Amino acid sequence: MKKKALTLLLAATTALTFALTGCGTTGTTEAPAATTDQTATEAPAATTEAEAPAATDSAEGTTIKLVNNKAEIQEGLAILADAYKEQTGVTVSIDTIGGGQDTQAILKNYYQAGDMPDIFVFEGDTHYETWKDLLADLSDEAWTSDTEAEYVGPDGHVYGFPTTTEAIGLSYNKSILDKAGIDPASITGPESMRAAFEKLDSMKDELGLTAVIGYYTESANLWWTAGQHLFGTYLDSGLARNDTTYLDLINDGGKLDPERIKAFAEMVELFNEYTDPQGVSGSYDDQVLGFASGKYAFVSQGSWIGASMTTTYADQYAAAGNFEVGMIPYAFIEGQDTIQTNSPNWWGLYKDGNVDAAKAFIQWCSQNDGGQQILAEKCGCVSPFVSSQYAPADPYAKTIADYTAAGKTSAWHWQGWKAGLAQNVTSVIFQDFAKGSIKDTDQFVDTLQKAVEAYYAQQ
């Protein structure tokens, strides 16, 4: 059954006084508003353009522009672009926006400058209201019959092309857990999780650990780690994929379930207790490198880090033994047994751009004899297409497959809460809790509840 997106409130254009500057949504037929946010004026991190000679005279000189927000697949996308130009003669120019930059703000500036890309990334419900009047309808495209992961708007039409399936869970280094005599399957709730953390902490020197967990909360660039992905497990951990109970509650004026959020806060407190102190200010690269190097038994990042471990940090990962990885659920309540899997974002097509050429490109990307092999083997994407014969050499691919086969996955629904919530509100509170300026779980819950309600109350 195709998934129907949730209708969102329009994003607020002002932030809480203690919050970071965010990017609101317009939800109108007017051009998306330009922004004065500093990140929006920065140049994209990298530009890659295929240079292979044209293969057909009819395609000579055709160029389509694609904006990507995942720096870890930048090199793979360059290979994809080269292969497509060699086969078709069409140039695919790829702008990669990374390093914590505000992709949506940069896209708005592109639009205002009359330089909107033909293909651009958006995060489903969160950004649909911003771009809904500019997105091409993809409902009749052939690839839609080969996946259940396309983005379907509130009107029932398809607007987003999926490139991968990602997973959110508590990632672990199996080699370290084996040495400590800890079976990850035995960690099924708060008590067993604490017992595992305490045992690992007592063996840190023996195991060569810097910390039990690399839990990073820096809120300027890593706002999405704790404030979005981890907080998102409060919405979904242990629930059926179509269960939106806690999303519906938070969208009803910012309400949180008292018992569930208290249990969640106690897990966050555990992470604060056993994390690397660098986590309050360290970067994404620091976090992933620490895990890839065997310095953390656990890390609060999702399956996307596998691409970096096997490319950017391949030497450090090899030195640490190319250890097997896995995930356990964020089981802040006993018996929660699911990880969260979803398409993290989608490629949308600008309806006033080179639509036919862009449609041809994404169709090629969906095919076994086209881009699927490159997306899997060079970008590390776990294909959302049923017919795909390729799997990435990604350390998390088996974990995703195993949980999916067992029916032990929840969706992630943070894409359906009010836009800007993580960047403007929750990430700052998680960082303050990690720093100690929020003293305990009661204060954390109280601060979080009041701040989320206040954010939803903004017009």
RODO-2510 file (C-alpha; in nm, 4 decimals, decimal comma):
residues 459
     n   res          X          Y          Z
     1     m     0,0000     0,0000     0,0000
     2     k     0,1403     0,3378    -0,0956
     3     k     0,2169     0,5700     0,1894
     4     k     0,0196     0,8922     0,2018
     5     a     0,2025     1,1880     0,3476
     6     l     0,0678     1,3826     0,6399
     7     t    -0,0548     1,7368     0,5960
     8     l     0,1656     1,9706     0,7959
     9     l     0,1218     2,3033     0,9586
    10     l     0,3214     2,5714     0,7835
    11     a     0,6616     2,6256     0,9412
    12     a     0,7040     2,9253     1,1671
    13     t     0,9267     3,2026     1,0438
    14     t     1,0623     3,2988     1,3811
    15     a     1,2666     3,0905     1,6180
    16     l     1,2572     3,0622     1,9944
    17     t     1,4839     3,3107     2,1631
    18     f     1,7260     3,0420     2,2705
    19     a     1,7131     2,8553     1,9416
    20     l     1,9269     2,8400     1,6324
    21     t     1,8254     3,0249     1,3179
    22     g     1,6051     2,8037     1,1028
    23     c     1,4398     2,7955     0,7635
    24     g     1,0594     2,8197     0,7471
    25     t     0,8253     2,7055     0,4724
    26     t     0,5899     2,9110     0,2623
    27     g     0,3168     2,6753     0,1435
    28     t     0,2078     2,9297    -0,1194
    29     t     0,2291     2,9639    -0,4950
    30     e     0,4829     3,2398    -0,4540
    31     a     0,8524     3,1774    -0,4786
    32     p     1,0047     3,0348    -0,1611
    33     a     1,1355     3,3181     0,0498
    34     a     1,5003     3,4062     0,0263
    35     t     1,6910     3,3843     0,3514
    36     t     1,9548     3,5885     0,5236
    37     d     2,0771     3,2874     0,7193
    38     q     2,4555     3,2743     0,6897
    39     t     2,4530     2,9100     0,5801
    40     a     2,2274     2,9935     0,2902
    41     t     2,4762     3,2286     0,1336
    42     e     2,7646     2,9848     0,1429
    43     a     2,8692     2,8152    -0,1783
    44     p     2,7853     2,4460    -0,2106
    45     a     3,0599     2,2224    -0,0752
    46     a     3,1500     2,0658    -0,4076
    47     t     3,0499     2,0530    -0,7710
    48     t     3,1031     1,7490    -0,9900
    49     e     3,0410     1,7482    -1,3622
    50     a     3,0691     1,4470    -1,5859
    51     e     3,3178     1,5047    -1,8644
    52     a     3,2841     1,1868    -2,0731
    53     p     3,2195     1,2454    -2,4448
    54     a     2,8614     1,2498    -2,5674
    55     a     2,7311     0,9172    -2,6945
    56     t     2,4494     1,0480    -2,9135
    57     d     2,4147     1,3511    -3,1344
    58     s     2,0614     1,4229    -3,0088
    59     a     2,1813     1,4545    -2,6487
    60     e     2,4819     1,6700    -2,7328
    61     g     2,4899     1,9742    -2,5060
    62     t     2,2046     1,8637    -2,2752
    63     t     2,2771     1,9340    -1,9085
    64     i     2,0731     1,8625    -1,5995
    65     k     2,1655     1,9906    -1,2560
    66     l     2,1211     1,7833    -0,9400
    67     v     2,1565     1,9044    -0,5802
    68     n     2,2690     1,6367    -0,3333
    69     n     2,2948     1,6802     0,0436
    70     k     2,4901     1,3667     0,1326
    71     a     2,8619     1,4345     0,1195
    72     e     2,9435     1,0690     0,1847
    73     i     2,8095     0,9671    -0,1599
    74     q     2,9630     1,2576    -0,3522
    75     e     3,2357     1,0459    -0,5133
    76     g     2,9902     0,7745    -0,6101
    77     l     2,7556     1,0255    -0,7707
    78     a     3,0446     1,1543    -0,9803
    79     i     3,0881     0,8003    -1,1154
    80     l     2,7134     0,7839    -1,1775
    81     a     2,7248     1,1074    -1,3746
    82     d     3,0215     0,9894    -1,5801
    83     a     2,8477     0,6629    -1,6688
    84     y     2,5274     0,8386    -1,7675
    85     k     2,7053     1,0805    -1,9946
    86     e     2,9008     0,7997    -2,1565
    87     q     2,5774     0,6121    -2,2308
    88     t     2,3509     0,9026    -2,3249
    89     g     2,5566     1,2119    -2,3929
    90     v     2,3706     1,4012    -2,1203
    91     t     2,5796     1,5906    -1,8653
    92     v     2,4703     1,5644    -1,5023
    93     s     2,6149     1,8483    -1,2965
    94     i     2,6058     1,7639    -0,9258
    95     d     2,6205     2,0169    -0,6426
    96     t     2,6864     1,8548    -0,3071
    97     i     2,5793     2,0621    -0,0083
    98     g     2,7211     1,9226     0,3135
    99     g     2,9019     2,0151     0,6301
   100     g     2,5894     2,1189     0,8212
   101     q     2,4806     2,3736     0,5617
   102     d     2,1094     2,4471     0,5309
   103     t     2,0208     2,2726     0,2056
   104     q     1,6697     2,4127     0,1894
   105     a     1,7869     2,7699     0,2425
   106     i     2,0421     2,7305    -0,0351
   107     l     1,7738     2,5892    -0,2646
   108     k     1,5548     2,8915    -0,1938
   109     n     1,8406     3,1170    -0,2935
   110     y     1,8879     2,9157    -0,6126
   111     y     1,5199     2,9695    -0,6908
   112     q     1,5342     3,3421    -0,6225
   113     a     1,8395     3,3688    -0,8473
   114     g     1,6648     3,1850    -1,1310
   115     d     1,9079     2,8945    -1,1008
   116     m     1,6834     2,6213    -0,9645
   117     p     1,8285     2,2714    -1,0182
   118     d     1,6397     2,0230    -1,2319
   119     i     1,6609     1,7628    -0,9526
   120     f     1,6816     1,8561    -0,5857
   121     v     1,6646     1,6811    -0,2521
   122     f     1,3791     1,7298    -0,0088
   123     e     1,2733     1,5543     0,3108
   124     g     0,9208     1,4488     0,2366
   125     d     0,6492     1,5983     0,4543
   126     t     0,8912     1,8379     0,6209
   127     h     0,9632     2,0235     0,2970
   128     y     0,6647     1,9390     0,0798
   129     e     0,4736     2,2537     0,1708
   130     t     0,7699     2,4642     0,0604
   131     w     0,8050     2,3061    -0,2817
   132     k     0,4645     2,1586    -0,3621
   133     d     0,3871     2,4118    -0,6354
   134     l     0,7251     2,3591    -0,7997
   135     l     0,7428     1,9775    -0,7995
   136     a     0,6802     1,7772    -1,1159
   137     d     0,4212     1,4982    -1,0875
   138     l     0,5979     1,1626    -1,1222
   139     s     0,2929     0,9392    -1,0775
   140     d     0,3063     0,7924    -1,4278
   141     e     0,6771     0,7070    -1,4268
   142     a     0,7653     0,3398    -1,4830
   143     w     0,9872     0,3088    -1,1762
   144     t     0,6973     0,3752    -0,9376
   145     s     0,5712     0,0184    -0,9924
   146     d     0,9023    -0,1210    -0,8663
   147     t     0,9107     0,0372    -0,5193
   148     e     0,6993     0,1214    -0,2160
   149     a     0,9399     0,3941    -0,1082
   150     e     0,8408     0,6774    -0,3420
   151     y     0,7213     1,0023    -0,1820
   152     v     0,3457     1,0412    -0,2142
   153     g     0,2025     1,3837    -0,1419
   154     p    -0,1214     1,4596     0,0440
   155     d    -0,3013     1,4683    -0,2915
   156     g    -0,2036     1,1079    -0,3657
   157     h     0,0412     1,1949    -0,6426
   158     v     0,4053     1,0861    -0,6524
   159     y     0,6600     1,3666    -0,6199
   160     g     0,9773     1,2048    -0,4880
   161     f     1,2250     0,9499    -0,6233
   162     p     1,3891     0,7296    -0,3538
   163     t     1,7577     0,6474    -0,3807
   164     t     1,8209     0,4377    -0,0710
   165     t     1,6862     0,2844     0,2467
   166     e     1,8494     0,3905     0,5716
   167     a     1,8177     0,2675     0,9267
   168     i     1,8259     0,4339     1,2659
   169     g     1,9244     0,2250     1,5641
   170     l     2,1950     0,2090     1,8284
   171     s     2,4960     0,1001     1,6228
   172     y     2,7490    -0,1317     1,7835
   173     n     3,0928    -0,2794     1,7239
   174     k     3,0334    -0,6547     1,7473
   175     s     3,4010    -0,7312     1,8046
   176     i     3,4064    -0,5167     2,1175
   177     l     3,0821    -0,6633     2,2492
   178     d     3,2138    -1,0152     2,1863
   179     k     3,5327    -0,9413     2,3801
   180     a     3,3243    -0,8076     2,6661
   181     g     3,0978    -1,1140     2,6607
   182     i     2,7888    -0,9123     2,5730
   183     d     2,5288    -1,0535     2,3355
   184     p     2,3628    -0,7549     2,1653
   185     a     2,0371    -0,9534     2,1485
   186     s     2,0322    -0,9516     2,5292
   187     i     1,9922    -0,5713     2,5354
   188     t     1,6141    -0,5465     2,5308
   189     g     1,5365    -0,2523     2,7568
   190     p     1,6661     0,0036     3,0078
   191     e     1,8069    -0,2376     3,2673
   192     s     1,9992    -0,4578     3,0241
   193     m     2,1231    -0,1515     2,8345
   194     r     2,2592     0,0033     3,1543
   195     a     2,4187    -0,3252     3,2580
   196     a     2,5966    -0,3500     2,9210
   197     f     2,7185     0,0094     2,9427
   198     e     2,8483    -0,0386     3,2971
   199     k     3,0354    -0,3560     3,2010
   200     l     3,1941    -0,1943     2,8968
   201     d     3,2933     0,1095     3,1014
   202     s     3,4696    -0,1140     3,3549
   203     m     3,6677    -0,2714     3,0685
   204     k     3,7521     0,0449     2,8738
   205     d     4,1284     0,0140     2,9082
   206     e     4,1263    -0,3557     2,8225
   207     l     3,9094    -0,2930     2,5177
   208     g     4,0937     0,0199     2,4027
   209     l     3,7839     0,2371     2,4308
   210     t     3,7761     0,6130     2,4625
   211     a     3,4132     0,5892     2,5714
   212     v     3,1320     0,3363     2,5762
   213     i     2,9294     0,5444     2,3288
   214     g     3,0020     0,8201     2,0834
   215     y     2,6887     1,0246     2,1516
   216     y     2,7323     1,3672     1,9901
   217     t     2,5037     1,6608     2,0617
   218     e     2,6747     1,9637     1,9061
   219     s     2,3707     2,1584     1,7908
   220     a     2,4964     2,3989     1,5229
   221     n     2,5974     2,1373     1,2652
   222     l     2,4830     1,8091     1,4223
   223     w     2,1352     1,9263     1,5184
   224     w     1,9885     1,6376     1,3193
   225     t     2,1698     1,3700     1,5200
   226     a     2,0126     1,4057     1,8649
   227     g     1,7450     1,6670     1,7996
   228     q     1,5949     1,4846     1,5021
   229     h     1,7049     1,1226     1,4663
   230     l     1,7354     1,0284     1,8321
   231     f     1,4314     1,2299     1,9378
   232     g     1,2492     1,0730     1,6449
   233     t     1,2842     0,7321     1,8117
   234     y     1,0597     0,8668     2,0870
   235     l     0,7885     0,8829     1,8214
   236     d     0,8400     0,5380     1,6705
   237     s     1,0513     0,2909     1,8651
   238     g     0,8657    -0,0388     1,9037
   239     l     0,5623     0,0687     1,7008
   240     a     0,4041    -0,0596     1,3797
   241     r     0,5113     0,1279     1,0688
   242     n     0,1721     0,2948     1,0289
   243     d     0,1378     0,3944     1,3959
   244     t     0,1457     0,7742     1,4235
   245     t     0,0191     0,7995     1,7823
   246     y     0,3030     1,0141     1,9119
   247     l     0,3420     1,2159     1,5933
   248     d    -0,0267     1,3020     1,6104
   249     l     0,0162     1,4021     1,9735
   250     i     0,3139     1,6298     1,9068
   251     n     0,1336     1,7867     1,6112
   252     d    -0,1594     1,8604     1,8431
   253     g     0,0025     2,1692     1,9900
   254     g     0,3357     2,0111     2,0789
   255     k     0,2143     1,7561     2,3337
   256     l     0,4423     1,4798     2,4646
   257     d     0,3290     1,1615     2,6371
   258     p     0,4506     1,1958     3,0003
   259     e     0,5380     0,8297     3,0640
   260     r     0,6990     0,7652     2,7276
   261     i     0,9079     1,0842     2,7255
   262     k     1,0258     1,0164     3,0821
   263     a     1,1490     0,6708     2,9824
   264     f     1,3159     0,8185     2,6765
   265     a     1,4849     1,0857     2,8904
   266     e     1,6351     0,8181     3,1131
   267     m     1,8003     0,6568     2,8106
   268     v     1,9386     0,9960     2,7043
   269     e     2,0737     1,0435     3,0575
   270     l     2,2521     0,7066     3,0263
   271     f     2,4145     0,8223     2,7042
   272     n     2,5259     1,1454     2,8686
   273     e     2,6861     0,9446     3,1481
   274     y     2,8919     0,7164     2,9254
   275     t     2,9685     0,9262     2,6175
   276     d     3,2892     1,0849     2,4981
   277     p     3,2933     1,4381     2,6508
   278     q     3,3965     1,5638     2,3056
   279     g     3,0418     1,4956     2,1947
   280     v     2,9084     1,8343     2,3065
   281     s     3,1346     2,0145     2,0581
   282     g     3,2774     1,7542     1,8215
   283     s     3,1959     1,7141     1,4540
   284     y     3,0301     1,4409     1,2510
   285     d     3,3725     1,3425     1,1210
   286     d     3,5031     1,3099     1,4775
   287     q     3,2101     1,0900     1,5711
   288     v     3,2296     0,8548     1,2733
   289     l     3,6088     0,8355     1,2859
   290     g     3,5963     0,7466     1,6554
   291     f     3,3595     0,4577     1,5883
   292     a     3,5397     0,3389     1,2727
   293     s     3,8673     0,3393     1,4695
   294     g     3,7245     0,1144     1,7410
   295     k     3,7216     0,3851     2,0079
   296     y     3,3476     0,3536     2,0817
   297     a     3,1471     0,0363     2,1411
   298     f     2,8293     0,2190     2,0364
   299     v     2,7595     0,5266     1,8265
   300     s     2,4435     0,7347     1,7899
   301     q     2,4456     0,7433     1,4110
   302     g     2,2482     0,5494     1,1548
   303     s     2,3395     0,3150     0,8727
   304     w     2,4618     0,5977     0,6473
   305     i     2,7948     0,5999     0,8312
   306     g     2,8817     0,2695     0,6630
   307     a     2,9673     0,4530     0,3410
   308     s     3,2173     0,6735     0,5238
   309     m     3,3664     0,3810     0,7162
   310     t     3,4454     0,1956     0,3950
   311     t     3,5687     0,4964     0,1977
   312     t     3,6826     0,8072     0,3855
   313     y     3,7907     0,6128     0,6946
   314     a     3,8748     0,2823     0,5261
   315     d     4,2327     0,2840     0,6575
   316     q     4,1250     0,3429     1,0169
   317     y     3,8458     0,0881     0,9849
   318     a     4,0902    -0,1684     0,8479
   319     a     4,3351    -0,0953     1,1309
   320     a     4,0527    -0,1638     1,3754
   321     g     3,9933    -0,5002     1,2090
   322     n     3,7075    -0,4197     0,9709
   323     f     3,4847    -0,5274     1,2566
   324     e     3,1284    -0,6449     1,2057
   325     v     2,8666    -0,3866     1,2926
   326     g     2,5034    -0,4147     1,3872
   327     m     2,2187    -0,2277     1,5475
   328     i     1,9997    -0,2777     1,8474
   329     p     1,6722    -0,0920     1,8959
   330     y     1,6679     0,2252     2,1014
   331     a     1,4824     0,0253     2,3658
   332     f     1,4022     0,2888     2,6269
   333     i     1,1010     0,0766     2,7253
   334     e     1,1455    -0,2954     2,7861
   335     g     1,0562    -0,5031     2,4823
   336     q     1,0878    -0,2379     2,2117
   337     d     1,2291    -0,4492     1,9313
   338     t     1,2338    -0,2408     1,6145
   339     i     1,4826    -0,0215     1,4377
   340     q     1,3579     0,2668     1,2227
   341     t     1,3968     0,2322     0,8452
   342     n     1,2916     0,4720     0,5731
   343     s     1,3993     0,6658     0,2710
   344     p     1,5831     0,9583     0,4326
   345     n     1,4883     1,1992     0,1565
   346     w     1,3827     1,2060    -0,2050
   347     w     1,4852     1,3596    -0,5335
   348     g     1,2188     1,5978    -0,6588
   349     l     1,2051     1,7385    -1,0115
   350     y     1,1609     2,1102    -1,0734
   351     k     0,8529     2,1303    -1,2949
   352     d     0,9834     2,4331    -1,4885
   353     g     1,3257     2,2791    -1,5447
   354     n     1,4474     2,0232    -1,7959
   355     v     1,1803     1,7767    -1,6830
   356     d     1,2001     1,5226    -1,9655
   357     a     1,5776     1,4871    -1,9340
   358     a     1,5522     1,4652    -1,5542
   359     k     1,2806     1,1966    -1,5781
   360     a     1,4967     0,9954    -1,8159
   361     f     1,7899     1,0171    -1,5750
   362     i     1,6000     0,8975    -1,2673
   363     q     1,4415     0,6170    -1,4688
   364     w     1,7930     0,5066    -1,5653
   365     c     1,8966     0,5289    -1,1986
   366     s     1,6198     0,2831    -1,1078
   367     q     1,7310     0,0119    -1,3509
   368     n     1,9629    -0,2836    -1,3016
   369     d     2,1299    -0,2129    -1,6341
   370     g     2,1551     0,1550    -1,5462
   371     g     2,2339     0,3313    -1,2228
   372     q     2,1378     0,0702    -0,9626
   373     q     2,4784    -0,0983    -0,9597
   374     i     2,6591     0,2342    -0,9167
   375     l     2,4186     0,3578    -0,6493
   376     a     2,4672     0,0332    -0,4562
   377     e     2,8357    -0,0382    -0,5063
   378     k     2,9788     0,3131    -0,5320
   379     c     2,7348     0,5170    -0,3212
   380     g     2,6563     0,2477    -0,0665
   381     c     2,2803     0,2781    -0,1209
   382     v     2,0514    -0,0018    -0,0062
   383     s     1,8171    -0,0146    -0,3026
   384     p     1,4474     0,0614    -0,2464
   385     f     1,3671    -0,1073    -0,5806
   386     v     1,2339    -0,4627    -0,5735
   387     s     1,4045    -0,5635    -0,8968
   388     s     1,7517    -0,4486    -0,7928
   389     q     2,0119    -0,7232    -0,8093
   390     y     2,2820    -0,5212    -0,6368
   391     a     2,3735    -0,4742    -0,2734
   392     p     2,6304    -0,2373    -0,1317
   393     a     2,9508    -0,3538     0,0310
   394     d     2,8167    -0,1667     0,3286
   395     p     2,8625    -0,2991     0,6800
   396     y     2,4994    -0,2178     0,7647
   397     a     2,3312    -0,3765     0,4621
   398     k     2,2857    -0,7131     0,6362
   399     t     2,1449    -0,5487     0,9479
   400     i     1,8789    -0,3664     0,7467
   401     a     1,7947    -0,6822     0,5517
   402     d     1,7694    -0,8954     0,8672
   403     y     1,5393    -0,6571     1,0555
   404     t     1,3270    -0,6065     0,7448
   405     a     1,2919    -0,9803     0,6839
   406     a     1,1935    -1,0324     1,0476
   407     g     0,9278    -0,7598     1,0268
   408     k     1,1032    -0,5707     1,3038
   409     t     1,1108    -0,2205     1,1577
   410     s     0,9227     0,0952     1,2422
   411     a     0,8903     0,3911     1,0104
   412     w     1,0371     0,7242     1,1021
   413     h     0,7820     0,9992     1,1390
   414     w     0,9924     1,2969     1,2399
   415     q     0,9547     1,4135     0,8813
   416     g     0,5942     1,4875     0,9749
   417     w     0,6462     1,7180     1,2718
   418     k     0,6586     2,0938     1,2389
   419     a     0,9420     2,2034     1,0133
   420     g     1,2397     2,3471     1,1983
   421     l     1,1587     2,1755     1,5284
   422     a     1,4844     1,9824     1,5513
   423     q     1,7115     2,2588     1,4271
   424     n     1,5480     2,5377     1,6225
   425     v     1,4421     2,3684     1,9445
   426     t     1,5166     2,0117     2,0406
   427     s     1,8834     1,9944     1,9381
   428     v     1,9715     2,2819     2,1702
   429     i     1,7981     2,1125     2,4622
   430     f     1,9788     1,7826     2,4037
   431     q     2,3114     1,9676     2,3971
   432     d     2,2277     2,1570     2,7158
   433     f     2,1406     1,8285     2,8863
   434     a     2,4722     1,6776     2,7750
   435     k     2,6629     1,9848     2,8954
   436     g     2,4977     1,9667     3,2367
   437     s     2,3159     2,2998     3,2241
   438     i     2,0001     2,0886     3,2332
   439     k     2,0554     1,8913     3,5506
   440     d     1,8336     1,5836     3,5417
   441     t     1,5648     1,3998     3,3504
   442     d     1,2802     1,5891     3,5154
   443     q     1,4262     1,9226     3,4083
   444     f     1,5003     1,7831     3,0618
   445     v     1,1400     1,6676     3,0149
   446     d     0,9970     1,9924     3,1521
   447     t     1,2218     2,2069     2,9326
   448     l     1,1522     1,9968     2,6259
   449     q     0,7762     1,9979     2,6771
   450     k     0,7529     2,3731     2,7283
   451     a     0,9829     2,4517     2,4358
   452     v     0,8034     2,2227     2,1906
   453     e     0,4639     2,3638     2,2937
   454     a     0,5955     2,7183     2,2500
   455     y     0,7300     2,6365     1,9045
   456     y     0,3967     2,4935     1,7944
   457     a     0,2158     2,7980     1,9348
   458     q     0,4041     3,0302     1,6966
   459     q     0,2082     3,1475     1,3937
***
